[in-house]
Amino acid sequence: MRGLLRLVAAGTVLVLAAGCGADLSKSSTARSTVPATSGLGTSAPTPKPTDAFDPEKLLGLNPCGLMDDAALKPLGQPAESRLRDYSQCSNYMKDKDGKELNLNLSIGEPTIGQPEAGAEIDGLPFVKSELDDKTACFLTAVTETNPNRGITVQAGRRDKGDLCTPGEALLRSVLAKIREDPPRLDLADNTLVELEPCTLVSDAVITAAVGPDSRKRPSGAHVCSWSGGGRSLMLTFRIGPRPDDIADAAKSSPVNLGDGVTAQQRGEADGKRCRVEWAHAAFPGDKERAEVVALDLSRYGDATAGEDLCAKVQAVTKALIPRLPKR
């Protein structure tokens, strides 16, 4: 089990998708921190700006620093933790019996489903689920509503067994570290980590690219999507390979977007998709990876006469670049 699998329903692994209709481009105050010992009722809890689990304080935490030897050795024999993205870390270790124990941690990712009444972990609402074949357990401490987000541990292996016990132990250790002395990522001064993608592009620009009455959906702390009218636009900030280093000359080409930004652009032959991405900031200590900006525009409905998705995504990109920290 080598992916970050985040939800279980009827024995099937699903990818999380946040469902939020709030217009977050107008204000970031729509999000609410979950107070300790609070349930998730129909009304939003009162935010607690000094709480360790405020969304802004979770941004930039080092997930692999939270999965250190002190957290993992009580569970068995740790391997090297691998940073997957800003808020995702994995460790493919052995448990106390020498069996594989694959642990994945994500911070601030969307959650689906509500905790059962009274279910909590260390004062936070708690959601737990398992695959029917007992090869994975998912445990989430809910830290935020509107949309629901939390801190999730996934424990898995090929053979069935008790995976919720080590998963819960790791989650409790992570929550304690966040409250006491949370480690932070070492990032460049012009990092993207504290930006909210949903707040950076105006409604007018989105309407021109996607169409009127598009729906905005934050998906994790570093992804936002807009969809409607047969089109979908996704803006992603991530840690990943430098697009210039992995560009396929037969499928992508450099495009000058101004302000010193040259991106890699890839349009599908059928004209139904265009992607633009570039390395915005260095990732300290890693020559192969960087902080990457990616915009992906797809059409799943009928095309309009003369429509050029690449021209549209370039227009969005040119409106976005001035809102980013200077490179």
DRENDO-1510 file (C-alpha; in Angstrom, 1 decimal, always signed):
<recs>
REC; n; res; u; v; w
REC; 1; MET; +0.0; +0.0; +0.0 .
REC; 2; ARG; +2.1; +2.9; -1.3 .
REC; 3; GLY; -0.4; +5.7; -1.7 .
REC; 4; LEU; -2.1; +8.2; +0.6 .
REC; 5; LEU; -5.5; +6.6; +0.8 .
REC; 6; ARG; -7.8; +8.7; +2.9 .
REC; 7; LEU; -11.3; +7.4; +3.1 .
REC; 8; VAL; -13.0; +4.0; +3.3 .
REC; 9; ALA; -16.6; +3.3; +2.3 .
REC; 10; ALA; -18.1; -0.2; +1.8 .
REC; 11; GLY; -14.7; -1.7; +1.5 .
REC; 12; THR; -13.6; +0.6; -1.3 .
REC; 13; VAL; -10.8; +3.1; -1.0 .
REC; 14; LEU; -11.9; +6.6; -2.2 .
REC; 15; VAL; -10.0; +9.8; -2.8 .
REC; 16; LEU; -11.1; +12.7; -0.6 .
REC; 17; ALA; -13.0; +15.6; -2.1 .
REC; 18; ALA; -14.0; +18.6; -0.1 .
REC; 19; GLY; -17.5; +19.8; -0.5 .
REC; 20; CYS; -17.7; +23.5; +0.4 .
REC; 21; GLY; -19.9; +26.0; -1.3 .
REC; 22; ALA; -18.6; +29.0; +0.7 .
REC; 23; ASP; -16.9; +31.8; -1.3 .
REC; 24; LEU; -13.5; +31.7; +0.3 .
REC; 25; SER; -12.1; +34.3; -2.1 .
REC; 26; LYS; -13.8; +37.0; -0.2 .
REC; 27; SER; -12.7; +36.1; +3.3 .
REC; 28; SER; -10.6; +33.4; +5.0 .
REC; 29; THR; -12.7; +33.7; +8.2 .
REC; 30; ALA; -15.3; +31.3; +6.8 .
REC; 31; ARG; -13.2; +28.4; +8.2 .
REC; 32; SER; -13.7; +27.5; +11.8 .
REC; 33; THR; -11.3; +25.8; +14.2 .
REC; 34; VAL; -12.9; +23.0; +16.2 .
REC; 35; PRO; -12.6; +23.8; +19.9 .
REC; 36; ALA; -11.3; +21.0; +22.1 .
REC; 37; THR; -14.1; +18.6; +23.3 .
REC; 38; SER; -16.5; +20.1; +20.8 .
REC; 39; GLY; -18.7; +18.0; +18.6 .
REC; 40; LEU; -19.6; +18.9; +15.0 .
REC; 41; GLY; -23.2; +20.0; +15.1 .
REC; 42; THR; -25.1; +22.0; +12.6 .
REC; 43; SER; -23.7; +25.4; +13.8 .
REC; 44; ALA; -20.0; +26.3; +13.3 .
REC; 45; PRO; -18.0; +26.3; +16.5 .
REC; 46; THR; -16.5; +29.5; +17.7 .
REC; 47; PRO; -12.9; +29.9; +16.4 .
REC; 48; LYS; -10.0; +29.9; +18.9 .
REC; 49; PRO; -7.2; +32.0; +17.4 .
REC; 50; THR; -4.6; +30.8; +20.0 .
REC; 51; ASP; -5.4; +27.1; +19.6 .
REC; 52; ALA; -2.5; +24.9; +18.4 .
REC; 53; PHE; -4.7; +23.5; +15.7 .
REC; 54; ASP; -5.7; +26.7; +14.0 .
REC; 55; PRO; -5.4; +26.2; +10.2 .
REC; 56; GLU; -2.7; +29.0; +9.9 .
REC; 57; LYS; -0.6; +27.3; +12.5 .
REC; 58; LEU; -0.8; +23.9; +10.8 .
REC; 59; LEU; +0.5; +25.3; +7.6 .
REC; 60; GLY; +4.2; +24.7; +7.2 .
REC; 61; LEU; +4.4; +22.0; +9.9 .
REC; 62; ASN; +6.9; +19.2; +9.0 .
REC; 63; PRO; +4.9; +16.0; +8.8 .
REC; 64; CYS; +8.0; +13.9; +8.8 .
REC; 65; GLY; +9.2; +15.7; +11.9 .
REC; 66; LEU; +6.0; +14.6; +13.6 .
REC; 67; MET; +6.7; +11.0; +12.5 .
REC; 68; ASP; +10.2; +10.9; +14.2 .
REC; 69; ASP; +11.8; +7.9; +15.9 .
REC; 70; ALA; +10.3; +8.8; +19.2 .
REC; 71; ALA; +6.8; +8.4; +17.6 .
REC; 72; LEU; +7.6; +5.3; +15.6 .
REC; 73; LYS; +10.0; +3.1; +17.6 .
REC; 74; PRO; +7.2; +2.1; +20.1 .
REC; 75; LEU; +5.4; +0.6; +17.1 .
REC; 76; GLY; +8.4; -1.4; +15.8 .
REC; 77; GLN; +11.3; -0.8; +13.5 .
REC; 78; PRO; +11.0; +2.5; +11.6 .
REC; 79; ALA; +12.4; +3.0; +8.1 .
REC; 80; GLU; +13.3; +6.4; +6.6 .
REC; 81; SER; +10.3; +8.8; +6.6 .
REC; 82; ARG; +9.5; +10.2; +3.1 .
REC; 83; LEU; +8.1; +13.7; +2.6 .
REC; 84; ARG; +5.5; +13.4; -0.1 .
REC; 85; ASP; +4.3; +17.0; -0.1 .
REC; 86; TYR; +3.9; +20.0; +2.2 .
REC; 87; SER; +1.6; +18.1; +4.6 .
REC; 88; GLN; +2.1; +14.4; +3.8 .
REC; 89; CYS; +4.7; +12.0; +5.0 .
REC; 90; SER; +5.1; +8.2; +4.8 .
REC; 91; ASN; +7.1; +5.5; +6.6 .
REC; 92; TYR; +7.1; +1.9; +5.4 .
REC; 93; MET; +8.4; +0.2; +8.5 .
REC; 94; LYS; +8.1; -3.1; +10.3 .
REC; 95; ASP; +5.9; -3.7; +13.3 .
REC; 96; LYS; +7.1; -5.4; +16.5 .
REC; 97; ASP; +6.6; -8.8; +14.9 .
REC; 98; GLY; +8.6; -7.9; +11.8 .
REC; 99; LYS; +5.5; -7.5; +9.6 .
REC; 100; GLU; +5.2; -4.6; +7.3 .
REC; 101; LEU; +3.5; -1.5; +8.7 .
REC; 102; ASN; +2.9; +1.3; +6.2 .
REC; 103; LEU; +2.1; +4.6; +7.9 .
REC; 104; ASN; +0.9; +7.8; +6.2 .
REC; 105; LEU; +0.3; +11.1; +7.8 .
REC; 106; SER; -1.5; +14.1; +6.3 .
REC; 107; ILE; -2.2; +17.4; +7.9 .
REC; 108; GLY; -5.0; +19.8; +7.0 .
REC; 109; GLU; -6.5; +17.5; +4.4 .
REC; 110; PRO; -10.3; +17.3; +3.8 .
REC; 111; THR; -12.4; +14.7; +5.6 .
REC; 112; ILE; -15.7; +13.2; +4.7 .
REC; 113; GLY; -18.2; +12.0; +7.2 .
REC; 114; GLN; -18.9; +13.1; +10.8 .
REC; 115; PRO; -17.7; +11.7; +14.1 .
REC; 116; GLU; -20.1; +9.7; +16.0 .
REC; 117; ALA; -21.6; +11.5; +19.0 .
REC; 118; GLY; -19.1; +11.7; +21.7 .
REC; 119; ALA; -16.2; +10.3; +19.6 .
REC; 120; GLU; -13.0; +12.2; +20.4 .
REC; 121; ILE; -9.3; +11.8; +20.6 .
REC; 122; ASP; -7.3; +14.0; +22.9 .
REC; 123; GLY; -10.1; +16.5; +23.0 .
REC; 124; LEU; -10.8; +16.6; +19.2 .
REC; 125; PRO; -13.7; +15.0; +17.3 .
REC; 126; PHE; -12.5; +11.6; +16.0 .
REC; 127; VAL; -13.4; +9.6; +12.9 .
REC; 128; LYS; -12.2; +6.0; +12.5 .
REC; 129; SER; -12.8; +3.5; +9.7 .
REC; 130; GLU; -11.4; +0.3; +8.4 .
REC; 131; LEU; -11.3; -1.6; +5.1 .
REC; 132; ASP; -13.5; -4.7; +5.2 .
REC; 133; ASP; -10.5; -6.9; +4.7 .
REC; 134; LYS; -8.7; -5.3; +7.6 .
REC; 135; THR; -5.7; -4.3; +5.5 .
REC; 136; ALA; -6.0; -0.5; +6.3 .
REC; 137; CYS; -7.3; +1.7; +9.1 .
REC; 138; PHE; -7.9; +5.4; +8.8 .
REC; 139; LEU; -8.0; +7.7; +11.8 .
REC; 140; THR; -8.7; +11.4; +11.7 .
REC; 141; ALA; -8.7; +14.1; +14.4 .
REC; 142; VAL; -11.0; +16.8; +13.0 .
REC; 143; THR; -9.5; +20.3; +13.5 .
REC; 144; GLU; -11.6; +22.5; +11.2 .
REC; 145; THR; -15.0; +22.8; +9.7 .
REC; 146; ASN; -16.4; +24.6; +6.7 .
REC; 147; PRO; -14.9; +22.6; +5.0 .
REC; 148; ASN; -14.1; +19.7; +7.3 .
REC; 149; ARG; -10.4; +19.1; +7.6 .
REC; 150; GLY; -8.2; +17.2; +10.0 .
REC; 151; ILE; -5.0; +15.3; +10.8 .
REC; 152; THR; -5.2; +11.8; +9.4 .
REC; 153; VAL; -3.1; +8.7; +9.9 .
REC; 154; GLN; -3.5; +5.8; +7.6 .
REC; 155; ALA; -2.1; +2.4; +8.7 .
REC; 156; GLY; -1.9; -0.4; +6.2 .
REC; 157; ARG; -0.3; -3.6; +5.0 .
REC; 158; ARG; -1.0; -6.4; +2.6 .
REC; 159; ASP; -2.0; -8.9; +5.3 .
REC; 160; LYS; -5.0; -8.2; +7.5 .
REC; 161; GLY; -4.5; -7.5; +11.2 .
REC; 162; ASP; -5.0; -4.9; +13.9 .
REC; 163; LEU; -3.9; -1.7; +12.2 .
REC; 164; CYS; -6.1; +0.8; +14.2 .
REC; 165; THR; -4.1; +0.3; +17.4 .
REC; 166; PRO; -0.7; +1.5; +15.9 .
REC; 167; GLY; -2.4; +4.1; +13.8 .
REC; 168; GLU; -4.1; +5.6; +16.9 .
REC; 169; ALA; -0.9; +5.5; +18.8 .
REC; 170; LEU; +0.8; +7.5; +16.1 .
REC; 171; LEU; -2.0; +10.0; +15.9 .
REC; 172; ARG; -1.9; +10.6; +19.6 .
REC; 173; SER; +1.8; +11.2; +19.4 .
REC; 174; VAL; +1.4; +13.6; +16.5 .
REC; 175; LEU; -1.3; +15.6; +18.4 .
REC; 176; ALA; +0.9; +15.9; +21.4 .
REC; 177; LYS; +3.8; +17.2; +19.4 .
REC; 178; ILE; +1.7; +19.8; +17.7 .
REC; 179; ARG; +0.5; +21.0; +21.0 .
REC; 180; GLU; +4.0; +21.0; +22.6 .
REC; 181; ASP; +6.7; +21.9; +20.1 .
REC; 182; PRO; +5.7; +21.3; +16.5 .
REC; 183; PRO; +8.5; +21.0; +13.9 .
REC; 184; ARG; +8.4; +23.2; +10.9 .
REC; 185; LEU; +9.5; +22.7; +7.3 .
REC; 186; ASP; +12.6; +24.5; +6.1 .
REC; 187; LEU; +11.3; +26.5; +3.2 .
REC; 188; ALA; +12.5; +29.3; +1.0 .
REC; 189; ASP; +11.6; +32.9; +1.9 .
REC; 190; ASN; +9.3; +33.1; -1.1 .
REC; 191; THR; +7.4; +29.9; -0.1 .
REC; 192; LEU; +3.9; +29.3; -1.2 .
REC; 193; VAL; +3.0; +27.2; +1.9 .
REC; 194; GLU; +0.9; +29.9; +3.7 .
REC; 195; LEU; -1.1; +30.9; +0.7 .
REC; 196; GLU; -4.7; +29.8; +0.2 .
REC; 197; PRO; -5.2; +28.9; -3.5 .
REC; 198; CYS; -9.0; +29.7; -3.4 .
REC; 199; THR; -8.4; +33.3; -2.4 .
REC; 200; LEU; -5.9; +34.2; -5.2 .
REC; 201; VAL; -8.0; +34.4; -8.4 .
REC; 202; SER; -10.8; +36.8; -8.9 .
REC; 203; ASP; -14.4; +35.7; -9.8 .
REC; 204; ALA; -14.1; +37.6; -13.1 .
REC; 205; VAL; -11.0; +35.7; -14.1 .
REC; 206; ILE; -12.6; +32.4; -13.1 .
REC; 207; THR; -15.8; +33.2; -15.0 .
REC; 208; ALA; -13.8; +33.9; -18.2 .
REC; 209; ALA; -12.0; +30.6; -18.0 .
REC; 210; VAL; -14.6; +28.2; -16.5 .
REC; 211; GLY; -17.9; +30.0; -17.1 .
REC; 212; PRO; -20.5; +31.7; -14.9 .
REC; 213; ASP; -21.9; +30.1; -11.8 .
REC; 214; SER; -18.8; +27.9; -11.3 .
REC; 215; ARG; -18.5; +26.2; -7.9 .
REC; 216; LYS; -15.4; +26.6; -5.8 .
REC; 217; ARG; -14.1; +23.7; -3.8 .
REC; 218; PRO; -11.0; +23.8; -1.6 .
REC; 219; SER; -9.3; +20.4; -1.5 .
REC; 220; GLY; -6.7; +20.4; +1.2 .
REC; 221; ALA; -4.6; +23.4; +2.3 .
REC; 222; HIS; -2.9; +23.8; -1.1 .
REC; 223; VAL; -5.4; +22.9; -3.8 .
REC; 224; CYS; -8.5; +24.6; -5.1 .
REC; 225; SER; -10.8; +23.7; -8.0 .
REC; 226; TRP; -13.6; +25.5; -9.8 .
REC; 227; SER; -16.1; +23.7; -12.0 .
REC; 228; GLY; -19.3; +24.5; -13.9 .
REC; 229; GLY; -20.5; +24.8; -17.5 .
REC; 230; GLY; -18.7; +21.7; -18.6 .
REC; 231; ARG; -15.3; +22.9; -17.5 .
REC; 232; SER; -13.0; +22.4; -14.5 .
REC; 233; LEU; -10.0; +24.4; -13.3 .
REC; 234; MET; -7.6; +23.2; -10.6 .
REC; 235; LEU; -4.9; +25.3; -9.0 .
REC; 236; THR; -2.3; +23.3; -7.0 .
REC; 237; PHE; +0.8; +24.3; -4.9 .
REC; 238; ARG; +3.0; +21.2; -4.2 .
REC; 239; ILE; +6.5; +20.0; -3.5 .
REC; 240; GLY; +7.6; +18.0; -6.5 .
REC; 241; PRO; +10.0; +17.5; -9.4 .
REC; 242; ARG; +11.0; +20.7; -11.3 .
REC; 243; PRO; +8.7; +20.7; -14.4 .
REC; 244; ASP; +11.6; +21.8; -16.6 .
REC; 245; ASP; +13.6; +18.7; -15.6 .
REC; 246; ILE; +10.9; +16.3; -16.4 .
REC; 247; ALA; +9.4; +18.0; -19.5 .
REC; 248; ASP; +8.7; +15.7; -22.4 .
REC; 249; ALA; +9.6; +17.7; -25.5 .
REC; 250; ALA; +7.1; +15.7; -27.6 .
REC; 251; LYS; +4.2; +16.6; -25.4 .
REC; 252; SER; +5.0; +19.9; -23.6 .
REC; 253; SER; +6.6; +23.2; -24.5 .
REC; 254; PRO; +8.0; +26.2; -22.6 .
REC; 255; VAL; +5.7; +29.3; -22.5 .
REC; 256; ASN; +6.7; +32.8; -21.3 .
REC; 257; LEU; +4.1; +34.1; -18.9 .
REC; 258; GLY; +5.8; +37.4; -18.1 .
REC; 259; ASP; +7.1; +38.6; -14.7 .
REC; 260; GLY; +10.1; +36.3; -15.2 .
REC; 261; VAL; +8.1; +33.1; -15.3 .
REC; 262; THR; +8.6; +30.5; -18.0 .
REC; 263; ALA; +6.3; +27.5; -17.5 .
REC; 264; GLN; +5.9; +24.1; -19.1 .
REC; 265; GLN; +2.6; +23.9; -21.0 .
REC; 266; ARG; +1.0; +20.6; -22.1 .
REC; 267; GLY; -2.2; +20.6; -24.2 .
REC; 268; GLU; -4.0; +17.4; -25.1 .
REC; 269; ALA; -4.3; +16.7; -28.8 .
REC; 270; ASP; -8.1; +16.6; -28.6 .
REC; 271; GLY; -8.1; +20.1; -27.1 .
REC; 272; LYS; -10.0; +19.0; -24.0 .
REC; 273; ARG; -7.2; +19.7; -21.5 .
REC; 274; CYS; -4.3; +22.1; -20.9 .
REC; 275; ARG; -1.8; +22.2; -18.1 .
REC; 276; VAL; +0.7; +24.9; -17.1 .
REC; 277; GLU; +3.2; +24.4; -14.3 .
REC; 278; TRP; +6.5; +25.9; -13.2 .
REC; 279; ALA; +8.9; +25.9; -10.2 .
REC; 280; HIS; +8.2; +28.9; -8.1 .
REC; 281; ALA; +10.6; +28.4; -5.2 .
REC; 282; ALA; +13.6; +26.2; -4.3 .
REC; 283; PHE; +13.1; +23.5; -1.8 .
REC; 284; PRO; +16.1; +23.8; +0.5 .
REC; 285; GLY; +18.5; +20.8; +0.5 .
REC; 286; ASP; +16.8; +19.1; -2.5 .
REC; 287; LYS; +18.1; +19.9; -6.0 .
REC; 288; GLU; +15.6; +17.7; -7.7 .
REC; 289; ARG; +12.4; +19.1; -6.1 .
REC; 290; ALA; +10.9; +22.5; -5.8 .
REC; 291; GLU; +7.7; +24.3; -4.8 .
REC; 292; VAL; +5.6; +24.0; -7.9 .
REC; 293; VAL; +2.6; +25.9; -9.2 .
REC; 294; ALA; +0.3; +24.0; -11.5 .
REC; 295; LEU; -3.0; +25.0; -13.2 .
REC; 296; ASP; -5.0; +22.4; -15.1 .
REC; 297; LEU; -8.1; +23.3; -17.2 .
REC; 298; SER; -10.3; +20.6; -18.6 .
REC; 299; ARG; -13.4; +20.5; -20.7 .
REC; 300; TYR; -15.9; +17.7; -20.1 .
REC; 301; GLY; -18.8; +19.4; -22.0 .
REC; 302; ASP; -19.3; +20.8; -25.4 .
REC; 303; ALA; -16.7; +23.2; -26.8 .
REC; 304; THR; -17.5; +26.8; -27.8 .
REC; 305; ALA; -16.5; +28.0; -31.3 .
REC; 306; GLY; -12.8; +28.8; -31.4 .
REC; 307; GLU; -12.2; +27.8; -27.7 .
REC; 308; ASP; -8.5; +27.5; -26.8 .
REC; 309; LEU; -8.1; +26.0; -23.3 .
REC; 310; CYS; -4.4; +26.8; -23.2 .
REC; 311; ALA; -5.1; +30.5; -23.9 .
REC; 312; LYS; -7.7; +30.5; -21.1 .
REC; 313; VAL; -5.4; +28.8; -18.6 .
REC; 314; GLN; -2.6; +31.2; -19.5 .
REC; 315; ALA; -4.9; +34.1; -18.8 .
REC; 316; VAL; -5.6; +32.7; -15.3 .
REC; 317; THR; -1.9; +32.2; -14.7 .
REC; 318; LYS; -1.0; +35.8; -15.7 .
REC; 319; ALA; -3.6; +37.1; -13.2 .
REC; 320; LEU; -2.3; +34.7; -10.5 .
REC; 321; ILE; +1.4; +35.5; -10.8 .
REC; 322; PRO; +1.3; +39.0; -9.3 .
REC; 323; ARG; -0.4; +37.6; -6.3 .
REC; 324; LEU; +2.4; +35.2; -5.5 .
REC; 325; PRO; +5.6; +36.0; -3.5 .
REC; 326; LYS; +8.4; +37.4; -5.7 .
REC; 327; ARG; +10.7; +34.7; -7.1 .
</recs>
